[in-house]
């Protein structure tokens, strides 16, 4: 079970054929930050994202847009490795942005939009 988002937000919400998944942090089931490296944290955040998608009957292959927020630019390679191999085509649109901080000292956060076909 993935933890919910921080603050007053839904972990995910459906609207028509789309499912919007809130930013997933590298948190364990108790809501505590986990993962010593950016790669470890990316894997946990991706697992949490996948869990939220599964709860709607979708999976990572249904993602049409992925947002990744990084605190450290040097962590990009570790995040790219966590996303390998890429999903099958059509590939999702990806937005990678740098942020000055994330709650709890996390190194990254991932959010997604998925589509029901």
N, C-alpha and C positions, 0 to 999 in steps of 0.2 A: 504494500500500500504506500503510495507516494504521499508526502505531506502536502497540505494545501499551500496556497500562496500566502505571502506575508500581507497583513493588513486586511481590509475589507474588500476582498476580491474573490471571484469564483475561480476554481481551478480550471474550469473550461465551460464554455457555453455554446450551444448550437443556435444557428440562425440560418434557416433555409437549408441549403446543401453544405453549409460551411460549419466547421467547429473551430472555435478560437480557444487556444490553450494559453493560459497565463504563463508568465515567466517562471520557468522551473529552475530552482536553485539546486546545488549539490547537497541536499539534505537527506538524512536517513529517515526512517519511519517515526522517530521521536522528534523530528524537526531540528536535529543538530547537524551542523556543518560536518561533512565527511570528505575525505580525499586529501592526501598530502600534496599532490601535484596537480597542475592544470589538467593533465590527461585523466587522472583519477576523477577529478571533479567533473570534467566533461562527460565521462562515462556515467556517473551518477545522475547528472542533470538529464542526460539523454534517456536513461532508464526511467526516470520520473516522467519525462515527456511521453515516452512510449506507454507507460502505465495509464496516464491520463487519456491518451488516445484509445487504448484498449477499452477503457470504461465507457466509451461512446461507440464501440464496435468498429473502430478504425485502427490503423497502424501507421508506422513511420512511412510506409510506401504511399500513404494517402496525403502526406504533407505537400502543400503547394507553396508555402512560404515559411521560411525559417529565419528567426532573428536570433543573433548571438551577440551578447554584450560582454566584452572583455575588459578587465581592469588593466592587464599588462599586455601590450602588443606582442611581446615575445612569446606569449602563450598560444598564438595562432596555430603554430605547427602541431602542438599537442591536441588542439581541438580538431584540426583537420584529420589527424590520425584516428581520433575517436569516431569521426564520421565515416571512415573508410570501412568497407567499400561503400561507394556511393549508392543511393537507391537506384532502382531501374528508371530509365527515362519514362516519362518526361521528368527532368530534374526540377526540384523546387527552386523558387527564387530565394536567394539568401542575402540577408543584410547582416553585415558584420560591423559593429560599432564599438568604439572605445568609450568607456565610462570611468569617471574618477573613483568611484567606490560602489560596492554592492552591500546589502545588509549582511551582517554577521561575518564580514571579512571574506566572503566568497570571491573567487577569482573570475567567475563567469555566471551567466544566466542564459537560458534558452527559452524562447517562446515560439509558437507555431500556429499556422492556420492550415487546417486539413479540409479536404472536400470529399463529400459522399458522391460516388459516381453512380 
